[in-house]
Every structure is written in structure tokens, then in C-alpha cells.
Amino acid sequence: MISDVENRLRALLPEATFREKAPRYFEEPRGRYTGSAGLVLAPGSTEEVAEVLRVAHETNTPVIPYGGGTGLVGGQIAEGINDPIVLSVEHMNAIRAVHPSENVLVAEAGAILADVQTAARDAGRIFPLSLASEGSARIGGLLATNAGGTGVLRYGNARDLTLGIEAVLADGTIWHGLTRLRKDNAGYDLRNLLIGSEGTLGVITAAALKLSPIPAETGTAIFTIPSPDAALELLAFTRSQVGEGISAFELINRQGFEFLAETMPDVRLPFSDAPEWSVLIELGLPRGLPTEAAFESLFEAALEADLTADAIIAQSEAQSQELWAVREQIPEANRRIGSVSSHDISMPLSEIPSFIRETPARLAEIGDFRINCFGHVGDGNLHYNIFPMPGRSRADHENERPAIKRTIHDLVHDRGGSVAAEHGVGRLKVEDLERYGDPTLLAMMRAVKGALDPQGILNPGVMLRG
Ligand SMILES: Cc1cc2nc3c(=O)[nH]c(=O)nc-3n(C[C@H](O)[C@H](O)[C@H](O)COP(=O)(O)OP(=O)(O)OC[C@H]3O[C@@H](n4cnc5c(N)ncnc54)[C@H](O)[C@@H]3O)c2cc1C
């Protein structure tokens, strides 16, 4: 009984741990899942998280770790689970230490990404994880989902940016894995197992994160391109010119601009006539190599090679932010339109153009849709989202959603791609993982889950069927 669990916990934990069951703990950005809870708890320390898990373990109570609530696959939402504990890390938001000489920052799981970025800047460094939800997403959630974002091309995803973690296991044992070492081959790599495990193997309570130097020269530009093939050619060409200096390379389709114009007219669009395809490029170069000059010579060469017809090179930090706002508001514009089905997919880079060419015709066999294809093309990661035609709503297409999803995911799988690129599996893609995942991988995952959480109390139904 949850009341017995509550009584036991009230004897162990301060009053502030017990939170109101506010709607935000039960809603998620796309409105697909609705949760519930027996208790919402926000412990203030790793030891308190351990107390919660010890009691949960002894009473067989499900625990749903909760960060910023921005996850897009329903992992943080306890739908269909009887009286779970929603365990929020919101009270554990300290930056425990900054070690500029080591390029390391140690943050608690509840630290908001934007605050970690600011703390890194204050120390003359950057923490290069960057995504549109950075004002709300918390370090624990970002690591639990192995978040990607716009900086992966240069700096890697959350896993690549982490040196050590502290976590509490299902039985309440604390793992003190908060190392700042860059070389440590002592044993299995359990840090990387817990990162990306979406709260199913342990609750991350803190992390030692890798910082990077602030690039001396930074700049942003948007190039129109004739096709997705041209995006890849331009990427290769840019690399040949500036090496690892590409900090972001984001594909944008005309549909994204149209959705912004329709739903968020305050967002200033870069081109008066929206191009069919464009790429937003950010460069970060060493001192003495101004990005404006680099973009200008890139543009001239790309124009010559028919890889672009027009470009806007930001002339100031404000203009750069304006260009980024366009890219970062696309998910919000999508949300306002209301997608029928959204797909976070990745595939080998060379497969992307044929996927983008072939998929619309396959979807047209199901119905008439608007497609917004955008994303981190430099990483081979697309957000391929399907919307109703004007005048229709997502509800009109409820019955077509499974066929749309199957069509897209089959095309991705046939190309050696992944149907869970950066957002994770959550509750949304459990069946997809069963369908497309390697059987040996699934068997190993079940064995690991059985070993670390034998009662299955941690985030049941996420990643693996409960
Ligand atoms: C507008 C928008 C843009 C986005 N853009 C991107 C993007 O570019 N790239 C990208 O990768 N994602 C993106 N996301 C998805 C989302 O922001 C990430 O998945 C983020 O990492 C989730 O962090 P969170 O703190 O909100 O976690 P939550 O949503 O609270 O939780 C996510 C998962 O992690 C688990 N979890 C949370 N905290 C912990 C913890 N301390 N220990 C163990 N498990 C935990 C939860 O149980 C759940 O399974 C976007 C989301 C939005 C709304």
C-alpha cells in the first residue's frame, strides 16, 4: 500500500521531499502520455535518493526518475503504472565543483543544462551539449537519454561528454563512480551502461562533465541548397576547408519556415522566399581565422560548384542568435501544428538523400500529409515528422499513424539506420526495439536489467516490456 510506503518515508526524509502531485509531473511535451503517482518525491541529496530506493526495493514500489520532463518518448511519465513514486531530482541542482585546468565540471543530476553552460562560461570554458530544451532539461535526464543536440558533430553526445557518474542502484546502493579520469580501464564500463539507460538501471545523482575551450572565433550562416545531396557535399567541402571547426550543421526544409510563419509570426525568417532546403552552419575557429572570411570563401566555392544559390552570413552575435532562433523554434512550431507521427531517425550519411527522395511517395500511398524533415544532418540524424494538411487535424489521421510509422521505420531499417536516434526508446518505441533490434542485443539488455534491477522497480515498461 502506498500509504504504508509514505509513512515509512516520512519517518526518514524531510518534509520538503514530499511534493504536490502537480500536473507537470504527468504531462509531456507532445501530449501523448498522461501519468499518475502514488507519491512525488524530490530528495535533496544522494543519501536521500538511496533511502527512497531502499524503501521502494523492500516494498516492491515502482520508481519513475524525473528530470526536466522534456523527454520526447514518454520515459518520465508513469502511464498505466499502479501508485509509483515519481522521483524528481529538482532539489539536487548544485554545481559541486569546477576544475578549469582539467576541463571538468561536476554537477548534480538536477542542474539545468543552461545553468551548467553558464557555470562553464563563468570559468572561461564551454559545456558544448546544446539543444532547444536546454532551459528545462536537467543533467540526470540528459545523461539518462544520452542526449544529442546540435553540437554532436564536433563534441559528441552526452555519453562522450561524461567522465564519471554517481548513481543509486535499485536496492538503494550508492555507486561512487564520479571519477574525473580520462583513462580508466579498471573493469566494465558501467558508466556508459547507465548513461542512455533511461532510468531503468539506476538513478543518476551527479556527473563529472567534460568542458572545452571557448572557440576564439565563432559565427553562423545559413546557406540555401538545391537538395539533400548538396547538403552532404557541402558538409564534406566545409570539412575540407575548416577541418573540425564545424560546430553545427543543421538541415531545414521549407515546411519548417512555413510552420514558423503560420504559428510564430514573431520569429524573423532569414529569406523572404523560403528555400526548399537550407543548412544552418556554425563555425568555431582558432584565433586569427575569422569565421566571416571562412564563410565568404565557402560561399564562393559552393556557388561555383552549384551547391548553393544564396546565403546569409551573420554579421553580429545578435544576428547569429536570430538565425539560431529559427532552427530552435521549429520543434515548437511543429508542436503547435500538431504532428500525426514524429520520427527521430538516423542512418549512414550516404543513405540520407535516397531516404528523403523515396519516403514521400511511400507516404502518399497512405494519405495526404505535410512533411517537416529537419535536423542534425551532419550526424545522420533527421527528425522526420508528419502533419495533417491545412484544415485537417491529427485526430483525423489517428488510424493511419501505425502505417505511417511502419513505412518510415522500415525504410530506415532497410538502410541500416536506427529508429531511436537521439531521444531514446522510452515507452514510445518499445515495440520498435523488439521489431528492429538485434535479438542478441535484446537478450543482453534483459540480462543486465535482471541483474541490476531484479524486481523491475525502476521505470517499468521503459525500453523493455515490464
Ligand atoms: C523542444 C525540445 C527540443 C529537444 N531537442 C532535443 C535534441 O536536439 N536532442 C535530444 O537528444 N533531445 C532533445 N529533446 C528531448 C529532451 O530534451 C531530452 O531527451 C532530454 O535529455 C531529457 O532531459 P530531462 O531532464 O527533461 O529528462 P526527463 O524528460 O525528465 O526524463 C527523460 C528520461 O530520463 C529518465 N531520467 C530523468 N532523470 C533521471 C536521473 N536522474 N537518473 C536516471 N534516469 C533519469 C526519465 O525516467 C526518462 O526516462 C528535446 C525536447 C524538447 C521538448
The ligand as an SDF file (V2000), in Angstrom:
LIG
                    3D

 53 58  0  0  0  0  0  0  0  0999 V2000
   11.8410   21.4750  -27.6700 C   0  0  0  0  0  0  0  0  0  0  0  0
   12.6350   20.2310  -27.4310 C   0  0  0  0  0  0  0  0  0  0  0  0
   13.8040   20.0130  -28.1480 C   0  0  0  0  0  0  0  0  0  0  0  0
   14.5550   18.8650  -27.9280 C   0  0  0  0  0  0  0  0  0  0  0  0
   15.6950   18.6850  -28.6520 N   0  0  0  0  0  0  0  0  0  0  0  0
   16.4430   17.5860  -28.4280 C   0  0  0  0  0  0  0  0  0  0  0  0
   17.6520   17.3930  -29.1530 C   0  0  0  0  0  0  0  0  0  0  0  0
   18.0400   18.1810  -30.0080 O   0  0  0  0  0  0  0  0  0  0  0  0
   18.3790   16.2920  -28.8640 N   0  0  0  0  0  0  0  0  0  0  0  0
   17.9930   15.3770  -27.9240 C   0  0  0  0  0  0  0  0  0  0  0  0
   18.6950   14.3890  -27.7000 O   0  0  0  0  0  0  0  0  0  0  0  0
   16.8270   15.5300  -27.2380 N   0  0  0  0  0  0  0  0  0  0  0  0
   16.0590   16.5990  -27.4630 C   0  0  0  0  0  0  0  0  0  0  0  0
   14.8910   16.7720  -26.7750 N   0  0  0  0  0  0  0  0  0  0  0  0
   14.4540   15.7270  -25.8120 C   0  0  0  0  0  0  0  0  0  0  0  0
   14.8270   16.0020  -24.3470 C   0  0  0  0  0  0  0  0  0  0  0  0
   15.1150   17.3390  -24.0980 O   0  0  0  0  0  0  0  0  0  0  0  0
   15.9860   15.1410  -23.9270 C   0  0  0  0  0  0  0  0  0  0  0  0
   15.5770   13.8040  -24.0000 O   0  0  0  0  0  0  0  0  0  0  0  0
   16.4980   15.4270  -22.5040 C   0  0  0  0  0  0  0  0  0  0  0  0
   17.7070   14.7210  -22.4090 O   0  0  0  0  0  0  0  0  0  0  0  0
   15.5910   14.9910  -21.3650 C   0  0  0  0  0  0  0  0  0  0  0  0
   16.0570   15.5840  -20.1510 O   0  0  0  0  0  0  0  0  0  0  0  0
   15.0400   15.8400  -18.9430 P   0  0  0  0  0  0  0  0  0  0  0  0
   15.8340   16.3110  -17.7800 O   0  0  0  0  0  0  0  0  0  0  0  0
   13.9230   16.6930  -19.3670 O   0  0  0  0  0  0  0  0  0  0  0  0
   14.5650   14.3440  -18.6580 O   0  0  0  0  0  0  0  0  0  0  0  0
   13.0970   13.7960  -18.3990 P   0  0  0  0  0  0  0  0  0  0  0  0
   12.2200   14.1170  -19.5430 O   0  0  0  0  0  0  0  0  0  0  0  0
   12.6150   14.1770  -17.0690 O   0  0  0  0  0  0  0  0  0  0  0  0
   13.4160   12.2260  -18.4070 O   0  0  0  0  0  0  0  0  0  0  0  0
   13.8540   11.5740  -19.5570 C   0  0  0  0  0  0  0  0  0  0  0  0
   14.2120   10.1230  -19.2040 C   0  0  0  0  0  0  0  0  0  0  0  0
   15.3150   10.0840  -18.3190 O   0  0  0  0  0  0  0  0  0  0  0  0
   14.9630    9.4670  -17.0960 C   0  0  0  0  0  0  0  0  0  0  0  0
   15.6250   10.2300  -16.0330 N   0  0  0  0  0  0  0  0  0  0  0  0
   15.4490   11.5380  -15.7270 C   0  0  0  0  0  0  0  0  0  0  0  0
   16.2840   11.9010  -14.7400 N   0  0  0  0  0  0  0  0  0  0  0  0
   16.9920   10.8000  -14.4050 C   0  0  0  0  0  0  0  0  0  0  0  0
   18.0220   10.5280  -13.4570 C   0  0  0  0  0  0  0  0  0  0  0  0
   18.4890   11.4740  -12.6350 N   0  0  0  0  0  0  0  0  0  0  0  0
   18.5270    9.2730  -13.3970 N   0  0  0  0  0  0  0  0  0  0  0  0
   18.0750    8.3000  -14.2090 C   0  0  0  0  0  0  0  0  0  0  0  0
   17.1020    8.4970  -15.1150 N   0  0  0  0  0  0  0  0  0  0  0  0
   16.5790    9.7380  -15.2200 C   0  0  0  0  0  0  0  0  0  0  0  0
   13.4560    9.5070  -17.0470 C   0  0  0  0  0  0  0  0  0  0  0  0
   12.9290    8.4580  -16.2690 O   0  0  0  0  0  0  0  0  0  0  0  0
   13.1010    9.3690  -18.5120 C   0  0  0  0  0  0  0  0  0  0  0  0
   13.1540    8.0270  -18.8980 O   0  0  0  0  0  0  0  0  0  0  0  0
   14.1110   17.9000  -26.9830 C   0  0  0  0  0  0  0  0  0  0  0  0
   12.9350   18.1260  -26.2550 C   0  0  0  0  0  0  0  0  0  0  0  0
   12.1950   19.2690  -26.4810 C   0  0  0  0  0  0  0  0  0  0  0  0
   10.9430   19.4830  -25.6780 C   0  0  0  0  0  0  0  0  0  0  0  0
  1  2  1  0
  2  3  1  0
  2 52  2  0
  3  4  2  0
  4  5  1  0
  4 50  1  0
  5  6  2  0
  6  7  1  0
  6 13  1  0
  7  8  2  0
  7  9  1  0
  9 10  1  0
 10 11  2  0
 10 12  1  0
 12 13  2  0
 13 14  1  0
 14 15  1  0
 14 50  1  0
 15 16  1  0
 16 17  1  0
 16 18  1  0
 18 19  1  0
 18 20  1  0
 20 21  1  0
 20 22  1  0
 22 23  1  0
 23 24  1  0
 24 25  2  0
 24 26  1  0
 24 27  1  0
 27 28  1  0
 28 29  2  0
 28 30  1  0
 28 31  1  0
 31 32  1  0
 32 33  1  0
 33 34  1  0
 33 48  1  0
 34 35  1  0
 35 36  1  0
 35 46  1  0
 36 37  1  0
 36 45  1  0
 37 38  2  0
 38 39  1  0
 39 40  1  0
 39 45  2  0
 40 41  1  0
 40 42  2  0
 42 43  1  0
 43 44  2  0
 44 45  1  0
 46 47  1  0
 46 48  1  0
 48 49  1  0
 50 51  2  0
 51 52  1  0
 52 53  1  0
M  END
$$$$
